[in-house]
């Protein structure tokens, strides 16, 4: 449960940072869009580190934390996409 709570607070912190410092947020997005190869390489390196340190050589607690983190990220991403789709439909109806 500790891992899930950490993920939750990190998400809250990320949203707060995006709101309070929008220029850095936009700069980060531009960096990813402008050079996706570097972004993909960094992501691949981090996934490899997590795989080696927390899944292959980690404890059961480490593995369950990774599983919880992946689940949390998928649920929040899919949930956000569904809500965005509903909001777009409402926007279309209002525009008509």
C-alpha positions in Angstrom: 0.0 0.0 0.0 3.0 2.3 0.6 3.9 2.2 -3.1 0.4 3.1 -4.2 0.3 6.0 -1.8 3.7 7.2 -3.1 2.4 7.0 -6.7 -0.7 8.9 -5.8 1.3 11.8 -4.1 3.8 11.9 -7.0 0.9 12.3 -9.4 -0.6 15.1 -7.3 2.8 16.7 -7.2 3.3 16.4 -10.9 -0.1 18.0 -11.6 0.6 20.8 -9.1 4.0 21.5 -10.8 2.4 21.6 -14.2 -0.1 24.1 -13.0 2.3 26.3 -11.1 5.1 26.1 -13.7 3.5 25.8 -17.1 6.5 27.1 -19.0 8.7 24.2 -17.8 5.9 21.8 -18.6 5.6 23.1 -22.1 9.4 23.0 -22.5 9.5 19.4 -21.4 6.7 18.5 -23.9 8.6 20.3 -26.6 11.7 18.4 -25.8 9.9 15.1 -26.1 8.2 16.0 -29.3 11.3 17.7 -30.8 13.6 14.7 -30.1 11.5 11.6 -29.6 14.6 9.4 -30.1 16.3 10.8 -27.0 13.1 10.5 -25.0 12.6 6.9 -26.1 16.2 6.1 -25.2 15.8 7.5 -21.7 12.6 5.6 -21.2 14.1 2.4 -22.4 17.1 2.9 -20.1 14.8 3.4 -17.1 12.6 0.4 -17.9 15.8 -1.7 -18.2 17.0 -0.5 -14.8 13.7 -1.2 -13.1 13.6 -4.6 -14.8 17.1 -5.5 -13.6 17.0 -4.0 -10.1 13.4 -4.4 -9.0 12.0 -7.4 -11.0 14.9 -9.7 -11.6 17.0 -8.9 -8.6 14.4 -7.4 -6.3 12.4 -8.7 -3.4 8.7 -9.7 -3.6 7.9 -6.3 -2.2 9.8 -4.6 -5.0 8.0 -6.7 -7.6 4.6 -6.0 -6.1 5.4 -2.3 -6.0 6.3 -2.3 -9.8 3.0 -4.2 -10.5 1.1 -1.6 -8.5 2.8 1.3 -10.2 2.1 -0.2 -13.7 -1.6 -0.8 -12.7 -1.9 2.7 -11.3 -0.4 4.3 -14.4 -2.6 2.3 -16.8 -5.8 3.0 -14.9 -5.1 6.7 -14.6 -4.1 7.0 -18.3 -7.1 5.0 -19.6 -9.5 6.8 -17.2 -8.2 10.2 -18.3 -8.6 9.2 -22.0 -12.2 8.1 -21.4 -13.0 11.3 -19.6 -11.4 13.4 -22.3 -13.4 11.5 -24.9 -16.7 12.2 -23.0 -15.7 15.8 -22.7 -15.1 16.1 -26.4 -18.6 14.6 -27.1 -20.2 17.1 -24.8 -18.2 19.9 -26.5 -19.5 18.7 -29.9 -23.1 18.7 -28.7 -22.7 22.2 -27.3 -21.2 23.4 -30.5 -24.2 22.1 -32.5 
